Amino acid sequence: MSKIPITVVGAEKLRAELQELKTVRRPQVVSAIAEARSHGDISENAEYHAAKERQSFIEGRIAELESKLGNAQIINPALLDADGCCVFGATVDLQDVAGGEVVTYQIVGEDESDIKEGKISISSPIARALISKYPGDVAEVQAPSGTREYEILDVKYI
């Protein structure tokens, strides 16, 4: 399987979620199953079935996180030296050519993207249009509403 790029912050968030699942949520659901089992017949016990379903979800998420972390290529944007080029992990200041609106995005992995925090996935149309561009370049983005153009004002590695 190929390596999946992720920033240091994104990897830490995944590790924290994995730690909580293993040390807090897994023991809680095991206790809930034991409690429900103690009530007798489990064939008609809704508490037991709900706890088993939660356990299945938790175990699935643990396996998913372990796989993602095992295949992660952790990239620290602060250590990048890309001479101003837009690359994974870069924080990019853009100006909408038509409207003049200025926005800032960081190009991150799929699991850590959050548009409200200004983090866009490496696989998003805007990130794909920005990769390999420099300040002063114009990136054309194919959006559902049509083609939009953004001028790259600055590229930072923070």
N, C-alpha and C positions, 0 to 999 in steps of 0.2 A: 504494500500500500504506500502511496506517495505521502510525503510530509505535508502537513497543513500549517500554513503560516499563522502565527498568533503573536500578539504583543506580550510583553512581560506582564502588564496589568491584566490582560485577558486571561493569561495562564494562571495568575494568582487567584482570580475570581473563580475559575473552574476548580482549582485545588481547594479553595475554601468551601465551595459547594460540596465537593466530594468528601471532604473532612466532616462536614455537618451531617451528610447522609450516613456516613459510616459510624460516627460516634454518637449522634443524637437520634436521628429519625429511625435508623435500623433497630436499635435497642427498644425504642418506644413501640414500634409495630410488633416486635417479638413479644413484648409484655402484653400488648393488646390481644394478640392471638392466644397467649397462655390464659389470659383472663376469660376470654370468650369460650375457650375450650373447657374451662372449669365449670361453666354453666350447664354442661350436659350435652345432649344430642346436638352435634354440629351440623347435621343435614338441613335443619330448619333454623339455624342460628344466623341472623342477618349481621350481627356484630362480627362474628367469625369470618363470614364471607367478605365483608367490607375490609377487615384487617388484612386478609389474605390478598385482596386486590391491591391495597396500599403497599403491601410487601412486594408484590410483583412489580409495581411501578418503581419503587425505590431500588430494587435490585437491577432493573433494566436501566435506570438512570445512572447507577454506579458503573455498570458495564460500559455504557456509552461514554461517560466522562473519562474512565480509565483508558478507553480506546483513543479518544481524542487527545488526551495528554500524552499517551504513548507515541502517537503519530505527529505530535506538534513540533514545529520548527519555531522555537521561541526567538523573536527578534526584538532587540532593544533599540527603539528609534533614536535614542540619545547617542548611540554608538555608531550610527550610520554616517558614512562619508560619501554622499552621492553627488556632490558638487551642485546642489540646487535642483536636482532632477526629482520629479515626483516618483516615489517608490513606495512599497509597502511600509506602513508605519509613519510616513510623512504627514505633517499637518500643513494643509494647503489653504491659503486665502484666495478666494475667487470673487470676481465681480461679474454679475450677469450683464452681458453686453447690451441687451435690449432694455432692461429695467434699471440697471445701475446698482442693484442690491448687492451688498458685499456679504459673503458667508465664509465660514471657516469649517473645514472638515478634516478629520484624521482618517486615513485609509487603514482599516483594520481587518481582522479575520471575520468570517461569517458569524461565529458564535458571540462575538463581542460588539457587533454593529448595533447602534442605537442612534437614530437620527435626531432624537431630542437632545442627546449629548454631543452631537456633531461628529459622530463616528459612523462612517459608511463602509460597507463591506467591499472587500477587494473585488468581488464578483459583480458589484452593482454597475449599471451603465455609466454612471458619472465617474466612478473610480477607474474603470477600464479606459475611459476617454482621457483621464488625467495621467495615467502611467506613461513614463518616458518624456513627459513635457517639462518645460522650464518656465520660470517667471517671464512674463511678456508674451508667452504663447497663448493661443486661443484654442480651447477644447470644444469640440462639437459633441453634444450629448443627444442621443436619440431618446426623447421622452415620449410618453403616451400622447402628450398634447402637440408633439412635433419636435423639430430640431431646436435645441437651445444652445447658445454659445456662451462660454464662460472664459474670461481672461484670467490667467493665473497671475496674481499679484505678488505672492510670496510663498516659499516652500521652507518649512522649518522641520527640524528633527528633534522633537522634545519628548 
